[in-house]
Amino acid sequence: MSGQAEDQYTRVPDEQLGWLARLPRGLQDYGLLARLDRPIGTWLLLIPCLWGLAIAGGTEALLWAPLFAIGAIAMRGAGCTINDMADRDIDRLVERTRARPLASGRLGLREALIFLVLQLGVGLVVLLFLPWTAAVIALCSMPFVIAYPFMKRVTYWPQAFLGLTFNWGVLVGYALVMDGLGLPALFLYGAGIAWTLGYDTIYAHQDKEDDALIGVKSSALKLGDATHVWLYGFYGVMLACLAAAAYAAGLGPLFYMALLPVAGVLAWQVNGLELDDAQDCLMRFRANRGLGLLVLVALLLGHWDLS
């Protein structure tokens, strides 16, 4: 196979090799297996952790952010590895995923399993640095991490299950500061779940034709042309839960003022969304990193005393 043909085969449409391109091909494949080429997923796992820290402890609590970042990289990679191990046969049938390392055969199950153990080991080391309550809550997320890859086989709402999984960090971050859970954490967790339902439904529209052909399910297939209406609903619930979390935590008026740009970005995501344009869906999906950071800024501003 020529170099040009191999490059076409080994790249997928939303791959962003970046610094991975400097590594040997074999190491690149492990990076691709962990989705290190697409950091948006790591951000979407990390940001809820930062929300939990911020609503509970403000700016000072973000001193824990580097530890959570290491954990997010390791656990997102572990989750993607589990997903690709479970979906390797399905991925071969989907244009966007057929060139992934396991689906293409460049890596085998044994290599993937060893890599998974290493990533889980990094996650375990991170847990050792957390207070006991936060560590136990973090461990409780593992059944969700393991089960999520199989949800598309049994329900049209795997995005809801992803929301339960990806936003668990809210509870961990909050518990780290407060040594337990409370209404602010639960409302914030609900906001994250609604957010994920929205952005991952947009993402799922990229694969809906392939998903329908091979028989896997998604909210994109379930909602179809009604997706825009449901997205407004998901994002409306998100905003309501954010406001409720802030009220329960006693945050100040700057939070609610800073929530207005968040609402604006959410409206932009839905308005003009082209459900049959994969690139448009991907672009709006990726915008959620900035949106999540806007929410983080709002939570931090809510601790400011204007008196």
C-alpha positions as CSV (number, residue, x, y, z in Angstrom):
1,M,0.0,0.0,0.0
2,S,1.4,3.4,-0.9
3,G,2.0,6.1,1.7
4,Q,-0.8,8.2,0.3
5,A,-3.3,5.3,0.4
6,E,-2.3,4.4,3.9
7,D,-2.8,8.0,5.1
8,Q,-6.3,8.0,3.6
9,Y,-7.0,4.7,5.3
10,T,-5.7,5.6,8.7
11,R,-7.3,9.0,9.1
12,V,-10.9,9.6,10.1
13,P,-12.9,12.8,9.3
14,D,-12.7,14.4,12.8
15,E,-9.1,13.3,13.5
16,Q,-6.8,16.0,14.8
17,L,-3.4,14.3,15.0
18,G,-1.5,17.5,16.1
19,W,1.5,16.5,18.2
20,L,0.6,12.8,17.8
21,A,1.8,13.1,14.2
22,R,5.4,13.3,15.5
23,L,5.2,9.9,17.2
24,P,6.0,6.6,15.5
25,R,2.9,5.1,13.8
26,G,2.5,2.4,16.5
27,L,2.4,4.9,19.3
28,Q,0.1,7.1,17.3
29,D,-2.4,4.2,17.3
30,Y,-2.5,4.1,21.1
31,G,-3.0,7.9,21.2
32,L,-5.8,7.5,18.7
33,L,-7.3,4.7,20.8
34,A,-7.4,7.1,23.8
35,R,-8.7,9.9,21.5
36,L,-5.7,12.1,22.4
37,D,-6.1,13.5,18.9
38,R,-9.5,14.9,19.9
39,P,-9.2,16.7,23.2
40,I,-12.8,18.0,23.1
41,G,-13.9,14.8,24.9
42,T,-11.4,15.2,27.7
43,W,-12.6,18.8,28.1
44,L,-16.2,17.7,28.3
45,L,-15.2,15.2,31.0
46,L,-13.0,17.7,32.9
47,I,-15.3,20.7,32.9
48,P,-18.0,19.2,35.1
49,C,-15.3,18.4,37.6
50,L,-14.3,22.1,37.6
51,W,-18.0,23.1,38.0
52,G,-18.3,21.0,41.1
53,L,-15.1,22.5,42.6
54,A,-16.1,26.1,41.6
55,I,-19.7,26.0,43.0
56,A,-18.4,24.6,46.3
57,G,-15.2,26.4,46.8
58,G,-14.7,29.2,44.3
59,T,-11.3,30.1,42.8
60,E,-9.3,28.5,45.6
61,A,-10.8,25.1,44.9
62,L,-9.4,25.1,41.4
63,L,-6.0,24.4,42.8
64,W,-7.2,20.8,42.4
65,A,-7.8,21.3,38.7
66,P,-4.4,19.8,37.5
67,L,-5.1,16.5,39.4
68,F,-8.6,16.3,37.9
69,A,-7.1,17.0,34.4
70,I,-4.8,14.0,34.7
71,G,-7.7,11.9,35.8
72,A,-9.9,13.2,33.0
73,I,-7.2,12.3,30.4
74,A,-6.8,8.8,31.8
75,M,-10.4,8.0,32.3
76,R,-11.6,9.4,29.0
77,G,-8.9,7.3,27.4
78,A,-10.0,4.2,29.3
79,G,-13.6,4.8,28.4
80,C,-12.7,5.2,24.7
81,T,-10.6,2.1,24.8
82,I,-13.5,0.1,26.3
83,N,-15.8,1.6,23.7
84,D,-13.6,0.6,20.8
85,M,-13.1,-2.9,22.2
86,A,-16.9,-3.3,22.4
87,D,-17.6,-1.6,19.1
88,R,-14.8,-2.8,16.8
89,D,-17.1,-4.8,14.6
90,I,-19.6,-2.0,14.4
91,D,-16.9,0.6,13.8
92,R,-15.7,-1.2,10.7
93,L,-19.1,-0.5,9.1
94,V,-19.2,3.2,9.8
95,E,-17.3,5.6,7.5
96,R,-16.3,7.9,10.3
97,T,-14.9,5.2,12.5
98,R,-13.7,2.4,10.2
99,A,-10.1,3.5,10.4
100,R,-9.8,3.4,14.2
101,P,-6.9,1.3,15.4
102,L,-9.0,-1.7,16.6
103,A,-11.6,-1.6,13.8
104,S,-8.8,-1.5,11.2
105,G,-6.8,-4.3,12.9
106,R,-3.7,-2.2,13.5
107,L,-4.1,-3.0,17.2
108,G,-5.4,-6.2,18.7
109,L,-7.6,-6.9,21.8
110,R,-4.5,-7.9,23.8
111,E,-2.7,-4.6,23.2
112,A,-5.9,-2.7,23.9
113,L,-6.5,-4.5,27.2
114,I,-2.9,-3.9,28.4
115,F,-3.3,-0.2,27.5
116,L,-6.7,-0.1,29.3
117,V,-5.1,-1.5,32.5
118,L,-2.3,1.2,32.3
119,Q,-4.9,4.0,32.0
120,L,-7.0,2.6,34.8
121,G,-3.8,2.5,36.9
122,V,-3.2,6.2,36.3
123,G,-6.8,6.8,37.4
124,L,-6.3,4.8,40.6
125,V,-3.2,6.9,41.4
126,V,-5.3,10.0,41.1
127,L,-7.9,8.6,43.4
128,L,-5.2,8.1,46.1
129,F,-4.7,11.9,46.2
130,L,-8.4,12.6,46.8
131,P,-10.1,12.8,50.2
132,W,-11.9,9.6,51.1
133,T,-15.4,10.7,50.4
134,A,-14.6,12.1,47.0
135,A,-12.6,9.0,46.1
136,V,-15.5,6.7,47.0
137,I,-17.9,8.8,44.9
138,A,-15.5,8.7,42.0
139,L,-15.2,4.9,42.2
140,C,-19.0,4.7,42.0
141,S,-18.8,5.9,38.4
142,M,-17.1,2.8,37.1
143,P,-20.2,0.8,36.4
144,F,-21.4,3.7,34.1
145,V,-18.0,3.8,32.4
146,I,-18.1,0.1,31.6
147,A,-21.8,-0.1,30.7
148,Y,-22.0,3.0,28.4
149,P,-20.5,1.4,25.2
150,F,-23.3,-1.1,25.2
151,M,-26.2,1.3,25.6
152,K,-26.6,2.0,21.9
153,R,-27.6,-1.6,21.5
154,V,-30.5,-1.5,23.9
155,T,-31.9,2.1,24.0
156,Y,-32.4,5.1,21.7
157,W,-31.1,7.2,24.6
158,P,-27.4,6.3,25.0
159,Q,-26.8,10.0,25.2
160,A,-28.7,10.1,28.5
161,F,-26.4,7.4,29.9
162,L,-23.4,9.3,28.6
163,G,-24.7,12.3,30.5
164,L,-24.8,10.3,33.7
165,T,-21.3,9.2,33.1
166,F,-19.5,12.3,31.8
167,N,-20.9,14.6,34.5
168,W,-20.1,12.5,37.5
169,G,-17.1,14.7,38.1
170,V,-19.6,17.4,39.4
171,L,-20.3,15.2,42.3
172,V,-16.6,14.3,42.9
173,G,-15.5,17.9,42.7
174,Y,-18.2,19.1,45.1
175,A,-17.6,16.3,47.6
176,L,-13.9,17.0,47.6
177,V,-14.6,20.5,48.9
178,M,-17.7,19.9,51.1
179,D,-16.9,16.3,52.2
180,G,-20.3,15.2,51.0
181,L,-23.1,16.0,48.6
182,G,-25.9,18.6,48.6
183,L,-28.6,20.2,46.5
184,P,-26.1,22.5,44.6
185,A,-24.2,19.4,43.4
186,L,-27.4,17.5,42.4
187,F,-28.8,20.4,40.5
188,L,-25.5,21.0,38.8
189,Y,-25.3,17.3,37.9
190,G,-28.8,17.6,36.4
191,A,-27.6,20.6,34.4
192,G,-24.7,18.6,33.0
193,I,-26.9,15.6,32.0
194,A,-29.2,17.9,30.1
195,W,-26.2,19.6,28.5
196,T,-24.8,16.3,27.4
197,L,-28.2,15.2,26.0
198,G,-28.1,18.3,23.8
199,Y,-24.5,18.3,22.5
200,D,-24.3,14.5,22.0
201,T,-27.5,14.4,20.1
202,I,-26.0,17.0,17.8
203,Y,-22.9,14.8,17.5
204,A,-24.9,11.7,16.9
205,H,-26.5,13.2,13.8
206,Q,-23.1,12.7,12.0
207,D,-23.6,8.9,12.1
208,K,-27.4,8.5,11.9
209,E,-27.4,7.0,8.4
210,D,-24.7,4.4,9.2
211,D,-26.4,3.7,12.6
212,A,-29.7,3.1,11.0
213,L,-28.2,0.6,8.5
214,I,-26.3,-1.4,11.1
215,G,-29.0,-1.4,13.7
216,V,-27.6,0.7,16.6
217,K,-29.6,3.4,18.3
218,S,-29.2,7.0,19.2
219,S,-31.3,10.0,20.2
220,A,-30.6,11.5,16.7
221,L,-32.5,8.6,15.2
222,K,-35.2,8.8,17.8
223,L,-35.8,12.5,17.5
224,G,-35.2,12.9,13.7
225,D,-36.6,16.2,12.4
226,A,-37.9,17.1,15.8
227,T,-34.4,17.4,17.1
228,H,-34.4,21.2,17.2
229,V,-37.4,21.4,19.5
230,W,-35.9,18.8,21.8
231,L,-32.6,20.6,21.9
232,Y,-34.4,23.8,23.1
233,G,-35.9,21.6,25.8
234,F,-32.6,20.0,26.9
235,Y,-30.9,23.4,27.0
236,G,-33.8,25.0,28.8
237,V,-33.6,22.3,31.5
238,M,-29.8,22.9,31.7
239,L,-30.3,26.6,32.3
240,A,-33.0,26.0,34.9
241,C,-30.8,23.5,36.8
242,L,-27.9,25.9,36.7
243,A,-30.0,28.7,38.2
244,A,-31.3,26.3,40.8
245,A,-27.8,25.1,41.7
246,A,-26.6,28.7,42.1
247,Y,-29.6,29.6,44.3
248,A,-29.1,26.5,46.5
249,A,-25.4,27.4,46.8
250,G,-26.2,31.1,47.6
251,L,-24.3,32.5,44.7
252,G,-24.6,36.2,44.0
253,P,-26.2,38.2,41.1
254,L,-23.0,38.1,38.9
255,F,-23.7,34.5,38.3
256,Y,-27.1,35.2,36.8
257,M,-25.7,38.0,34.7
258,A,-23.0,35.8,33.4
259,L,-25.6,33.1,32.5
260,L,-26.9,35.3,29.7
261,P,-24.0,34.7,27.4
262,V,-24.3,31.0,28.1
263,A,-28.0,31.1,27.0
264,G,-26.9,33.0,23.9
265,V,-24.4,30.3,22.9
266,L,-26.9,27.6,23.5
267,A,-29.4,29.3,21.3
268,W,-26.8,29.7,18.6
269,Q,-26.1,25.9,18.8
270,V,-29.7,25.2,17.9
271,N,-30.6,28.0,15.5
272,G,-29.4,27.2,12.0
273,L,-28.2,23.7,13.0
274,E,-28.1,21.7,9.8
275,L,-28.9,18.1,10.9
276,D,-27.8,16.6,7.6
277,D,-24.5,18.5,7.5
278,A,-21.9,16.4,9.4
279,Q,-19.4,19.3,9.5
280,D,-21.9,21.7,10.9
281,C,-22.9,19.2,13.6
282,L,-19.2,18.7,14.5
283,M,-18.5,22.4,14.6
284,R,-21.4,23.1,16.9
285,F,-20.5,20.1,19.1
286,R,-17.0,21.3,19.5
287,A,-18.2,24.8,20.6
288,N,-19.3,23.2,23.9
289,R,-15.8,23.4,25.4
290,G,-16.1,27.2,25.3
291,L,-19.7,27.0,26.6
292,G,-18.7,24.8,29.5
293,L,-15.9,27.3,30.4
294,L,-18.4,30.2,30.3
295,V,-20.5,28.3,32.9
296,L,-17.3,27.9,35.0
297,V,-16.7,31.6,34.8
298,A,-20.3,32.3,35.8
299,L,-19.9,30.0,38.9
300,L,-16.7,31.7,39.9
301,L,-18.3,35.2,39.5
302,G,-21.2,34.1,41.7
303,H,-18.8,33.9,44.7
304,W,-17.9,37.6,44.3
305,D,-19.4,39.8,47.0
306,L,-20.6,43.1,45.5
307,S,-21.4,44.7,48.8
